[in-house]
Amino acid sequence: MATNQSRKYGVTPPVSQNFPTEAELAANDALIAELKRQNNFEGLEETERRKSTLQLIQKITVEFVKHVSKTKNLPQSVVDKAGGKIFTFGSYRLGVYGPGSDIDTLVVVPQHVTREDFFEHVPTLLERMAPPGAIKELTPVPDAYVPIIKLELSGISVDLIFARLALQSVPITLTLKDTSVLRGLEERDLRSLNGTRVTDEILELVPQQKTFRTALRGIKLWAQRRAIYSNVIGFPGGVAWAMLVARICQLYPQATGSVVIEKFFLMIGKWPWPQPVLLKSIEDGPLQVRVWNPKIYNGDRFHLMPIITPAYPSMCATHNISMSTKTILIRELERGRAITDKIFSGQLQWKDLFSKHTFFTDDYKYYLSIIASSRTKDAQKVWSGLVESKVRLLVSNLETQEAIAVARPFNKGFERVHHCKNEDEIYAVLNGDLRFQATNVKTETTDVAKDPVHAAAAQGNSDEMAMPNGHTEATTNEDGEQTIYNTTYYIGLELAQDATKKLDISYQTKEFKEICTGWQSYNRDLNSLSIVHTRNYDLPDDVFPLGEVKPTRPKKKVSKKRDLDAMEETPQPSNGLVGCVVNVQRISPPKDYVTDTLATRIMSPSYLLGLGIDNLFGTKSQRSAPKDSQLSREDENQERPSHNKQHKFRLIEKEAGKKRIR
């Protein structure tokens, strides 16, 4: 456990340099044993395959650079010295990878090799030089925020990104630590290099890498199980969690991994935000690029939980965190502290820390379902990624409602496939109906699907990505059914204790939809976006894995003093979501449906929450209207089922703008 006493780690002195006690060592052994039980470590065979895969990719990189050099008629002496080298980053470089983890790999080449060369030649060389049948997947995404080639090679998932240095050659001895290698680079190349440089700096700045890795494995598993692991949605990502653990290692340089986790919850849970977490002082560099500095840049002042990357140019890795996600993070840190205190006192075990979240089973009564749909699979990959990248904006807008205490986004989307016989069924599916979901296609979460095109769009580069607009007709299967693809994101709503009994979020949802549909590649004949209010007992069964109990609808409380008419009435929640907005965005609806002037419906929860999807959208006869007619308020009231006469129904029409028709 000894460490270099002469070197100082971090921007402040350590809190304690005490060596671990026998009890702390025993707790560390128990932690490692639990991580193994949780399948957090991979076997030696898979690790060896990772090494062999990286060796092959290094050979392919050198061959790629030579091939491009020859095609550009460079002298043989230049060809021989051109080189090319790969670097790893992310979980593999940090040493916290597990079974099935990706290897994030950076391909670094000299200045005469371009990104176009990379996407033109590397896929061909991979196919030619890999063992027969070794490549199961190969997907280039050249227009991503960080251009990438995703492949599965010999059972190992690899993400290849590209960076070109302003050098004539890239020898195998090259390192990326010196900031001079950043001179003359394009912005994309600078972004590509950042991952490796940050990862290397983190490892350099921790006193004991073995302790750091043990603690980081535990914190990553905890964050994933508690559904607070996603930079895109508004929680810390892998790099941010790594930097937080590294900071605790600096403050307790002699501690075991178990103690680092205990101190993690103690220190980070009480951190004086927005004071930034720094692993070292922010450095200046040779480039005219932006470095995180709230004294200069006004936007940096609004970062709620800033965690700053140590490599130049330093950036905030947690700029997406909102007030709601910050609240959830602090709650989870407090929970973690309470559990680790009991672990060290012998009252609980490490498995209790890693218990799964209760987002769907117990945390909320009310949810918003954001449903992104497309008529083709390729279009859905981009569209769902675009919508995912904007969910955090909806969360921030919902936070402006005084009646909403917390709007918590779930950190994954649910991908579903539906088979529809006609436009009526398609219309229903676009607005959340699951009756036509394909029984032969399992629902997948976006983290399991790991589609590179979706991931690239979600990372915020959708403006540069083109929508596959080859055709706008839904795919038809052998039974003549049309296939609709959708991805649903969920936001749990926690209402304020003193909230009024009416909640109008029409402005927030309308603005969110305008942001998404304002995307330059949006095609209303191809893409759809709906936002539907969902009670906990109406959540789809597929969000509850085997063993979880779905909430049930509460039984009606009937007073003896009520007459029969009152007894039939659906009870109002004590602190309910009254006046919840359901926005309906249609793609090519059937001609006999209500015209587009009906943009938003605001319903009382007695109507909205008490009825299924059929009642929500009405029968075809109820919602149909003459082709050139508009549905008036009086007509709508006449068509309302008799048991809903107690409830008000308001319409917001596009022509009226924000003005309500009462």
ABEGO torsion letter per residue (X at the ends): XBBBAABBBEABBBABABBBBAAAAAAAAAAAAAAAAAGABBBAAAAAAAAAAAAAAAAAAAAAAAAAAAAAGBBAAAAAAAEEBBBBBEAAAAGABBBGBBBBBBBBBBAABBAAAAAAAAAAAAAAABBBGABABBBBBAABABBBBBBBBGGBBBBBBBBBBBBABBBAABBAABAAAABGBBAAAAAAAAAAAAAAAAAAABABAAAAAAAAAAAAAAAAAAGABBAAAGBBBAAAAAAAAAAAAAABAABBAAAAAAAAAAAAAABBOABBBBABBBBBBABBBBBBBAAABAAAAABABBBBBABOBBBBAAAABBAAAAAAAAAAAAAAAAAAAAAAAGABBAAAAABBBAAAAAABABBBBBBBBBABAAAAAAAAAAAAAAAAAAAAAAAABAABABBBBBABBBBBBBBBABAAAAAAAAAGBAAABBAABBBBBAAAAGBAAAAAAAAGAAAABBBBAABABBBBBAAGBBBBBBBBBBBBBBBBAABBABBBAAAAAAAAAAAAAABAABBAAABBBBBBBBBAAABBAAABBBGBBBBBBBBBBBBAABBAAAAABBBBBABBBBGBBBBBBBBGBBAABBBAABABBBBBAAAAAABBAAAAAEBAAAABBBAABBBBAAAAAAABBAAAAABBBBBBBAAAEABBBX
